[in-house]
Amino acid sequence: MKNASILAIVLFLMSLAVIACGSPASTASAPQVEAAVTLEPSMGAVAETATATRTTIPVPSPTPTTPPLQLEVVQSQTWTDRDGNTRVNVLLRNPYDFPVAPTFRANAELLNASGDITEIKELYFLDGISGGNGFFLPGETVAANACFNCEQAPLTDEWTSVQFESVIEDASEKWDFYTDVAATVSDVSFDGDSPIFWASGTVKNNTDSVLQRISVRVIVFDQEGNLVGAAEVSSWDVAPGASVNFSGYGVGLKPDGSVRYEVTALGVNY
């Protein structure tokens, strides 16, 4: 019985030793091992690198500039008449395939030797239907004139050349005009050194309508082809098929020899 008690005490002491070996105190001195852990981020957590985007601002290409409509200067004549008036006649041509007219009154300008403008006057066009403002059929040459100091004192600044300025536009719908008319000049005569010359002849209305006005335009040249005068004479209320006489004056400088002339006509109903 005594031996059994001793054995029980021994077993109890051994169990205490086993419990002590497995207690947390025995693990406190164990070496620590750090494990490298790779974390796989989820797709929604991936940070995107911002990429700079080049913004191209479109630069418009140069727009072609439409050149302004221009009348062609065919020939001009500038002189000082017996009364001290400086005058100019000019032939201007419409180079386009549609009628044109100045948007404002065109000018003649006198220039000095330095190219500076010394005098400006409005041109009066001898087309005969526009009241002097100007009207040109396709390809047509029309005369215009100006007097720089008529009814004024003589010019004091010396001039060496003349130039012409005009701004024109499409005038296709501007006038109710008729080209089926014809004019014949029977006489052109200058009176000494007068700036006035006379022109006469016959004009016919070849349309089937009464024409309120038929304008006869006469351009006079010397035998070398130089411009020496221009006139416009009108006949009014010409019946269909009728021929009527006309007589009127123009402005020019009598040449030394004989003259030749060109004549055109245009009808209009206002």
Summary of the structure (lengths in Angstrom):
residues: 270
radius of gyration: 52.1
end to end distance: 159.4
largest distance: 183.2
contacts: 711
relative contact order: 0.15
helix: 10%
strand: 43%
